[in-house]
Amino acid sequence: MQGKGLITIVAIVLGLICLNELLPTWYASKIESQIEAAKGNEKEIKRIKEDTLNLGYTKLYYSKAKDKEMKLGLDLKGGINVLLEINQRDLVNDLTNYSTNPILIEALNKTDEVQKSSTKSYIDNFFEQFDAINKAKGSNLKLADPDLFGNTNLSEIKYNTTDEQVRSIVKRRVDLSVGTAFEVIRTRIDKLGAIQPNVQRVPGTARISVEMPGMKDIDKVKKMLQTSAKLQFWEVQQVPEIAPYFQTLTTMIAAKGDSMGVAKNVNFMKLIQLDKLRSNGVANVKLSDTAVVNKILNSKVGQALRPANIKYTQFMWGYKPEATSPDDLVLYAIRSNINQKAPVDGAVETASISYDELGRVVVDMQMDSKGAKEWKTLTEKNVGKPVAVTLDGRVYTAPNVVNAIPNGRTQISGNFSQEEAKELVDVLGAGKLPAGAKVVQATQVGPSLGQESINAGMISFAIAFLIIIVYIIFYYGGAGVYAVIAMVINLFYIFGIMDSGDFTLTLPGIAGIVLTMAMAVDTNVIIYERTKEELFAGKNILEAYKDGFKHALSAIIDGHSTTLLTAVVLFFFGTGPIKGFALTLMIGIIMTLFTSVLLSRVMIFSRLNKGKHLSVWTPPTKNLFRNTWIDFIGKRKYAYIISAVLTVICIGSMVTHGFKYGIDFTGGRNYIVRFDKEVNANDVEEKLVKIFKTEDGKNSSVEAKTFGNGNQLKISTDYLIEDESLKADQTIEQKLFEGLKGDLPVTLTLQDFKSADKDHAGIISSEKVGPTVADDIQTHGILAVVAALAGIFIYILFRFRKWQFSLGAVAALFHDAVIILGTYSLLHKYMPFNMEINQDFIAAILTVLGYSINDTVIIFDRIREYLREKKALTLAGLFDDSISSTLGRTFNTSFTTILVILAIFIFGGDNLRGFMFAMLIGIGFGTYSSIFIASAIAYDFLKKGKEEDVHGKSTSEKEVLASK
């Protein structure tokens, strides 16, 4: 065959590259097994780690191999993933030099509202809102105005710079600021000591994705990443200035406490404990009362009561309780202004741990030149008065200024432990973020769950692989052996390419690889079924294989192209694990074409050209489906009725019952909690509903459902979903712990509960999705489905040149999608596994669409072939012949795929069950719709009004009678 030598060379070179890439993973795993066996023998462990493997062209060291081993996702290894969003309002404020222009402020406020339900970037929405408000007020304010962007912070903007040019400059500066934030975040992660961290900017947004396999302390990670390191210095207002306001509040609470969110009998003066005050604060509040004080101070009534001297005052809490009052927190009154800009706001050049004269841990700092000048001015102005040192809205210290400080050196004391001081030094040393950052999405997977996922994934993988091997050899005999060899090489290439590309392997990625195996089977089935047809036509074995490969190629390319299109759509519109699934599927499809079509052909013809025989069947399977012929077109109206009834039921359920949406569509938090005994999900849910109440006393949404074993629950809630702060996360974990205490071991602490492992109960996995991210995910999911359907329609139209085929294909896909959605709507309350509409579900829908269209294309390809060759048949007969002749391929592919999916469904772990259930329903109905919907609709629209073009008599008895 032509190109045999080239294909062989490519296969060998690719194999050597993959082998070289996978060796470090193998070696690191080998060494870790030896370390585990030598547990307790430190001397032996040290020797094992220092051992090397000399391969001649290179040496493998454990540390080097560990760095180069294949990356595993959080669902396989455990760890933390967070999605950070840089506050772009802060960036705009900085670029306008904190302008107080009313149109600017109104535009920013409006943008904040619009952004919650928009997929556009913040800055694009801001310019839209600014233009609309500017036009509505008739102010004709230019963006280059000194009151907006025409200031010293943007020296490239002049008075005559056009609005379009200003937009371009501002967008570029915002993008540069996000780039700066990315570098700062990456530096901080290095200081955390994460192994194989993955830090990426999310294109077109101000978001940064951070994945840290193996990390456990999510609070520490969030704090490290969210801290802007924006060190600010403020003037401090003291009790005599604030006391009259506090007294007014006390009186007003007795009259209007309800409208302030507190009971009327609350004694505010008692809460603030002025008699216990020993610092430059204005209140000393019990930790348990800080939420009530916040509620009062931030209420609309409380804000309206402020006198002129504290109109813009910011009330800030101390960093942590004083050593002398461990149960109290000091409240400070920070003198501020309309734009909330600090008198000193400079970055730190150096920071180090030191000790004061009493031996307490402190942090010494040297400010940059700008900060040093501002610090000198502030200290000169406030000699003898207190100045507060704040970091991200928390007061670390507020000492009295003794003398002016001219050199920018200062010291922070905050009752630090050595570890806390080190964390602060690390944050300051990594540089400040250009704006505040918040965690809008977070996932934490405990190491024990990660290991369980690996075990479940590998078991399902092995079972699926064994099923395919046994079935394909049983059905195709010797040819099946070559199919298995091609599949093994295919898997080797997939893992090698994943490793060489530094891609991350996830649990959905393993599902993608297993699905690729099913597609590889499909490729071989198409080839071998065509080869069987040629043998039955009387051709010798060599000619039969040649024509089998030749006639199968068109269908294989069409089927793989449509599936590849679906995978590409998934990759670009999906996030996180879904990208992993799409990536492995794309690599698998391409490698399947190479191994099952090209490489398999080389191996098969190398054998045949030597005069050796190669069977393409076994005695039990030789004549299966050979003479099967069914009048599908004649029975299409029954199928229409069945599909119409099912569609009405499904749509009715969707309208009346709705769906169970996952938190990645609605926003919220999920916790998978493991207990040391079986628990009742309904009882737990009742307890938690009482605890998770909003400030106005309303119940938040809470759901508890058994997850896998009876000693595990998946708990979901939207409590405090609008609050994306670390404090909110900690509050919810505290409440969850309190609500579950009765079912947890008595000795379990909150800290142990937050990070369970195989030895104790607690949270083994958690996930948080903010409302803005949820809206983006939902929008992208809908766009992904629409884009996939549109792409498939265009591809089918391009390949088959008839819009009737495209219509039939898309109608079948719509039918499949409705059936799956309806099934999830009908059964989500009753099934013992997760049936949420989420990202995984969208991935399943798109995968099913890819599979279904693959099946449809095979039939359409045969119809196209018969349209050219079988002119004597009626159109109905031609369609029936085409569908009947592909039944062997349809059965074999669907049967093996369903077996594979069943293996994953049963053995692949709880995380994949909902995903695989959608696949099972979809594959079954996808096979049905390819025959009874896609083909039938294409037939009806092809024959409509064109009966004169049909040759011969119909093989459909009904049409024969109708024509008489």
C-alpha positions, -999 to 999 in steps of 0.1 A, spaced: 0 0 0 11 36 -6 25 55 24 32 22 43 68 33 51 58 68 62 30 55 85 54 30 101 80 57 107 54 81 122 41 53 145 76 44 157 87 80 163 54 89 180 58 58 202 94 67 212 83 102 221 54 89 242 76 63 259 102 90 268 74 112 282 58 85 302 90 71 318 92 98 345 56 89 356 65 52 357 97 59 376 81 83 402 54 57 408 80 29 412 100 50 437 69 59 457 59 23 460 94 15 474 91 45 498 57 32 510 72 -3 516 101 12 536 78 33 558 95 41 591 131 34 579 143 70 572 177 59 561 163 35 535 138 61 523 166 86 518 186 61 498 156 53 476 150 90 469 186 95 459 187 65 436 189 70 399 181 51 367 207 54 340 190 50 306 221 58 286 208 89 269 195 103 302 193 97 340 161 96 360 161 111 395 131 109 417 128 147 422 132 154 385 108 125 376 82 139 401 83 173 384 77 157 350 52 130 359 17 132 344 -5 158 361 -36 144 378 -67 166 384 -81 173 418 -107 146 414 -79 121 412 -53 135 435 -71 157 459 -63 194 464 -78 228 458 -90 247 428 -101 284 430 -113 309 405 -102 344 415 -118 375 400 -100 408 401 -122 437 411 -124 457 380 -143 485 397 -112 491 418 -91 492 386 -114 518 370 -113 539 402 -76 538 402 -74 549 366 -97 578 373 -77 587 403 -107 579 425 -129 605 408 -162 614 425 -179 625 393 -216 616 397 -220 602 362 -189 579 367 -203 567 401 -237 560 386 -222 542 357 -201 520 380 -231 512 402 -252 503 372 -223 481 358 -221 462 391 -258 453 387 -256 444 350 -225 423 355 -244 398 376 -263 385 346 -239 394 317 -213 374 299 -195 406 286 -164 419 303 -168 444 331 -151 472 312 -173 467 281 -204 469 303 -190 500 320 -185 519 288 -220 509 276 -236 521 309 -215 553 309 -225 561 273 -262 555 281 -262 576 313 -241 604 296 -266 605 268 -297 604 290 -284 633 311 -272 653 281 -239 661 297 -217 653 267 -189 643 291 -158 631 273 -138 601 286 -107 622 283 -120 647 307 -97 654 337 -126 644 359 -125 609 343 -95 593 326 -76 624 316 -54 625 347 -18 618 357 -25 581 361 -30 579 323 -4 603 309 -10 590 273 -45 605 274 -46 642 263 -75 666 262 -82 659 225 -80 620 227 -112 606 213 -135 584 233 -127 554 211 -89 559 218 -96 562 255 -116 530 255 -87 512 238 -61 526 263 -82 518 293 -89 482 281 -52 477 276 -43 491 310 -70 469 327 -56 439 308 -21 448 320 -33 451 355 -49 416 354 -16 404 340 2 419 369 -22 402 393 -15 369 375 22 372 382 16 382 418 -7 352 423 18 329 407 46 342 430 24 337 461 16 301 451 53 294 448 57 305 484 28 281 494 50 252 483 23 237 460 35 207 439 27 210 402 4 240 405 -15 251 375 -22 289 372 -40 302 341 -58 334 331 -93 329 318 -93 345 284 -116 376 280 -122 380 317 -104 394 348 -104 359 363 -75 337 372 -78 299 377 -55 283 403 -52 246 408 -31 231 435 -31 193 437 -22 180 472 -30 212 491 -54 207 521 -58 240 540 -83 259 518 -87 287 542 -50 294 541 -50 293 503 -80 316 500 -65 341 524 -31 340 507 -47 345 472 -74 370 481 -52 394 502 -45 423 479 -14 432 501 -27 468 498 -11 483 528 -28 515 538 -23 541 565 -52 562 579 -59 588 605 -80 575 634 -110 590 650 -114 584 687 -142 579 712 -151 616 719 -158 621 682 -178 589 678 -196 586 712 -225 610 704 -233 589 673 -233 557 693 -256 572 718 -280 582 690 -279 547 677 -288 533 711 -319 555 713 -329 547 677 -327 509 682 -353 511 709 -376 529 684 -367 513 650 -347 482 658 -369 462 634 -358 483 604 -322 479 615 -324 441 615 -322 437 653 -345 434 683 -356 467 699 -343 455 733 -307 453 721 -285 476 743 -259 490 718 -238 507 745 -235 474 763 -224 457 731 -195 481 725 -181 478 761 -164 511 763 -153 504 798 -130 476 786 -114 497 758 -76 498 762 -65 509 727 -71 536 702 -103 519 690 -139 531 696 -154 498 708 -144 465 723 -170 439 711 -174 403 720 -167 380 690 -202 366 692 -216 402 689 -196 415 660 -223 405 634 -250 424 653 -228 455 655 -221 453 618 -258 450 611 -265 481 631 -237 502 616 -244 492 580 -282 495 582 -298 523 561 -311 538 593 -276 537 609 -261 553 578 -287 581 577 -281 590 614 -244 598 608 -235 634 617 -213 654 593 -180 647 611 -183 609 605 -203 609 572 -175 591 554 -160 572 584 -151 536 578 -155 513 607 -129 485 606 -122 456 629 -89 447 644 -69 419 627 -75 395 657 -83 397 694 -58 414 717 -38 390 739 -54 406 770 -90 401 757 -91 369 736 -129 369 734 -132 405 721 -124 423 690 -115 460 688 -135 483 664 -117 513 649 -132 545 634 -111 553 603 -112 589 591 -120 587 554 -134 608 525 -160 606 497 -137 585 475 -125 563 504 -89 569 494 -62 563 520 -37 591 527 -9 565 523 -14 537 498 20 524 487 35 490 480 61 474 502 95 469 488 108 446 515 93 429 545 109 407 572 101 391 606 116 408 636 110 412 673 101 442 694 117 452 728 93 429 746 103 399 724 70 399 705 69 389 668 65 420 645 69 426 608 94 453 596 87 470 563 103 494 538 79 512 516 84 523 480 94 559 472 58 571 467 46 555 500 76 569 519 68 605 509 31 600 518 40 583 551 63 612 560 35 637 554 10 617 574 32 612 604 42 649 605 6 659 605 -4 634 633 24 636 659 9 626 692 -22 611 675 -30 575 664 -25 563 629 -40 530 618 -20 504 596 -45 484 576 -43 455 552 -73 446 532 -97 464 555 -84 450 587 -65 471 613 -32 454 623 -21 482 646 -30 518 655 -2 533 676 3 570 685 29 588 663 58 599 684 79 615 657 76 621 619 90 591 599 110 604 569 125 572 555 94 550 547 104 524 574 77 511 597 66 482 617 34 462 621 26 445 653 -6 424 657 -1 398 684 13 375 656 24 339 659 55 330 640 35 313 612 11 343 609 40 367 606 56 345 579 23 344 559 21 382 561 58 386 550 52 362 521 21 381 509 38 415 512 70 401 496 51 388 465 38 422 458 4 438 459 -25 431 437 -35 460 415 -70 456 429 -90 435 454 -96 398 445 -124 375 455 -129 338 452 -160 333 429 -156 296 425 -138 270 447 -134 232 448 -117 212 474 -112 174 472 -97 155 500 -69 131 493 -89 100 504 -117 109 479 -91 115 452 -76 80 458 -110 64 457 -117 82 424 -85 68 410 -94 33 421 -130 36 408 -117 51 375 -91 24 370 -115 -4 378 -141 9 354 -114 15 328 -101 -21 331 -136 -37 330 -146 -16 300 -113 -25 282 -118 -62 290 -154 -61 277 -143 -46 244 -114 -70 239 -136 -101 246 -164 -89 224 -145 -77 194 -124 -109 192 -155 -130 197 -173 -112 169 -145 -106 144 -120 -133 151 -85 -126 138 -94 -92 125 -106 -84 161 -71 -91 174 -57 -64 151 -84 -41 163 -73 -47 199 -36 -41 191 -45 -8 174 -66 1 205 -37 -6 229 -14 15 208 -41 42 207 -43 43 245 -5 45 248 -4 74 224 -32 92 242 -15 90 276 19 100 260 4 130 243 -14 141 275 19 139 294 40 156 267 15 184 264 15 189 302 -23 183 302 -41 173 333 -58 140 335 -92 141 353 -119 116 361 -141 129 333 -109 127 312 -107 89 319 -144 87 309 -134 105 276 -106 79 271 -131 50 277 -155 66 252 -126 69 227 -121 31 231 -158 27 221 -152 49 191 -121 29 181 -143 -2 182 -169 17 160 -142 25 134 -131 -12 132 -167 -23 131 -174 -1 101 -143 -14 83 -150 -50 91 -187 -49 83 -178 -34 49 -152 -61 44 -177 -88 52 -201 -74 26 -173 -76 0 -165 -112 9 -202 -122 6 -201 -105 -28 -175 -131 -39 -143 -111 -37 -111 -127 -24 -98 -118 11 -72 -92 -2 -96 -74 -24 -124 -75 2 -102 -58 28 -90 -32 2 -126 -23 -7 -137 -26 29 -112 1 40 -120 22 9 -158 22 13 -157 27 51 -134 57 49 -161 83 40 -184 72 69 -155 71 94 -143 106 85 -179 120 86 -186 103 119 -153 113 136 -156 149 122 -190 155 138 -178 140 171 -147 161 169 -168 192 163 -188 184 194 -156 179 214 -142 213 202 -174 231 212 -172 214 246 -135 225 250 -142 261 242 -174 265 261 -167 242 290 -147 248 322 -126 227 345 -132 189 343 -153 193 312 -123 207 293 -104 176 305 -131 154 290 -132 173 257 -94 173 255 -90 136 259 -119 130 235 -102 152 208 -68 136 212 -86 102 212 -105 109 180 -74 120 161 -54 90 174 -82 66 166 -81 78 129 -44 72 129 -43 38 147 -76 22 136 -75 33 100 -39 39 89 -18 18 113 -43 -10 114 -44 -11 76 -6 -14 75 -6 -43 100 -34 -61 82 -20 -58 47 14 -68 59 -1 -101 69 -23 -105 38 5 -97 14 24 -126 28 -4 -149 17 -17 -154 53 -54 -156 59 -72 -132 83 -108 -140 94 -133 -112 97 -159 -133 116 -163 -163 139 -187 -192 133 -214 -179 156 -212 -144 141 -207 -150 104 -242 -147 92 -256 -124 119 -276 -96 103 -266 -108 69 -301 -113 55 -319 -91 79 -343 -67 61 -369 -45 79 -394 -21 65 -384 8 86 -399 35 64 -432 17 64 -432 17 102 -421 53 106 -456 66 115 -457 44 145 -423 58 155 -436 93 150 -465 86 174 -442 70 200 -418 99 198 -445 125 199 -460 109 231 -426 107 248 -418 143 237 -451 156 251 -446 137 284 -410 151 287 -419 187 279 -449 184 303 -426 173 330 -401 200 323 -429 226 325 -446 212 357 -418 195 376 -388 215 364 -353 203 371 -328 199 400 -302 225 390 -266 220 402 -248 249 420 -228 256 389 -260 268 373 -276 285 403 -247 294 426 -243 279 460 -221 255 480 -218 217 480 -203 196 507 -197 159 506 -196 148 542 -185 114 554 -197 100 588 -185 71 608 -220 55 607 -250 55 584 -272 86 587 -307 96 576 -305 123 549 -340 137 557 -333 141 594 -300 159 586 -318 182 562 -344 191 588 -317 201 613 -298 222 588 -328 240 575 -333 254 610 -297 266 612 -293 281 578 -316 310 582 -311 344 567 -309 377 587 -346 383 581 -354 348 596 -362 331 563 -350 296 555 -323 292 529 -324 264 504 -308 233 519 -307 197 505 -291 166 519 -289 135 498 -271 102 503 -240 101 482 -229 66 473 -227 48 507 -251 53 535 -224 70 556 -219 98 531 -241 128 523 -241 155 497 -253 187 513 -262 217 491 -272 252 502 -275 287 488 -270 303 522 -250 336 520 -245 329 483 -241 366 475 -212 368 500 -181 355 484 -157 363 513 -136 339 533 -155 349 564 -188 337 548 -172 303 539 -160 299 575 -194 309 589 -212 282 568 -186 255 577 -191 264 614 -230 262 611 -226 229 591 -205 215 619 -230 226 646 -259 211 626 -241 177 621 -226 174 656 -252 149 667 -241 125 640 -203 131 643 -178 116 667 -178 135 700 -141 142 699 -141 156 664 -130 193 662 -140 219 637 -106 219 621 -106 181 617 -142 183 603 -131 207 576 -105 184 562 -115 148 566 -92 119 556 -96 81 557 -91 81 595 -118 104 606 -152 118 595 -159 153 580 -159 171 547 -142 151 520 -151 175 492 -165 210 489 -175 232 460 -185 268 458 -199 287 428 -207 324 429 -238 338 412 -219 356 385 -199 325 376 -231 303 377 -247 327 352 -217 325 329 -216 287 331 -254 285 323 -250 309 294 -220 290 280 -238 257 284 -267 269 263 -243 284 237 -224 251 236 -256 232 227 -267 257 201 -232 259 186 -230 222 184 -264 218 167 -256 247 142 -222 232 134 -236 197 128 -264 211 106 -238 230 85 -214 200 83 -242 176 72 -254 201 46 -219 205 33 -212 168 31 -246 155 18 -256 186 -3 -293 182 7 -309 203 35 -333 174 41 -305 154 56 -295 183 78 -331 188 89 -335 151 98 -302 150 117 -309 181 138 -345 170 144 -332 136 157 -307 155 180 -334 177 193 -355 146 200 -326 130 219 -320 162 240 -357 165 249 -359 128 260 -328 131 282 -340 164 297 -374 149 303 -360 118 319 -340 140 343 -370 161 351 -392 130 358 -367 110 378 -344 135 397 -364 131 429 -363 93 429 -330 81 417 -303 73 443 -276 92 425 -271 128 414 -294 139 385 -286 176 385 -286 198 355 -250 210 356 -218 212 335 -214 175 335 -249 171 322 -242 196 294 -211 175 285 -232 144 285 -258 159 262 -231 171 238 -214 137 238 -247 120 231 -253 144 203 -219 136 189 -226 98 192 -261 101 177 -249 121 147 -221 96 142 -247 69 140 -269 90 117 -240 98 94 -233 61 89 -269 55 77 -269 87 56 -236 77 40 -251 44 29 -282 62 16 -260 86 -4 -241 56 -18 -273 38 -28 -287 69 -44 -258 68 -68 -258 30 -74 -294 16 -70 -316 35 -94 -342 7 -98 -354 10 -62 -381 33 -49 -369 59 -25 -385 40 4 -369 8 -6 -336 25 -10 -339 39 26 -349 5 40 -320 -12 22 -296 14 35 -307 11 72 -309 -27 70 -275 -31 56 -260 -10 84 -277 -29 112 -246 -50 120 -226 -19 126 -254 -2 145 -259 -31 168 -222 -38 175 -213 -2 181 -243 6 203 -240 -27 222 -203 -23 230 -207 14 239 -236 7 262 -215 -21 279 -187 3 283 -209 30 298 -226 5 321 -191 -5 334 -183 31 342 -218 37 356 -215 7 380 -178 9 389 -167 44 381 -177 61 413 -205 84 424 -192 115 407 -198 100 373 -231 82 378 -253 111 367 -231 118 337 -232 81 326 -269 78 332 -275 106 307 -251 88 283 -270 55 287 -304 71 279 -288 91 251 -271 62 234 -303 41 235 -325 69 221 -297 81 198 -296 48 181 -334 48 178 -336 84 165 -309 78 138 -332 51 123 -367 63 131 -364 101 133 -334 113 112 -339 89 83 -377 91 84 -378 129 83 -351 130 56 -372 105 36 -405 125 40 -390 158 30 -370 142 1 -401 126 -15 -424 155 -8 -437 169 -41 -411 148 -60 -429 115 -65 -420 116 -102 -383 113 -95 -388 80 -77 -378 50 -98 -396 16 -97 -421 3 -72 -420 10 -35 -410 -18 -12 -434 -3 13 -467 -21 9 -486 10 21 -471 31 -7 -479 5 -33 -515 5 -23 -516 42 -21 -503 46 -56 -530 24 -72 
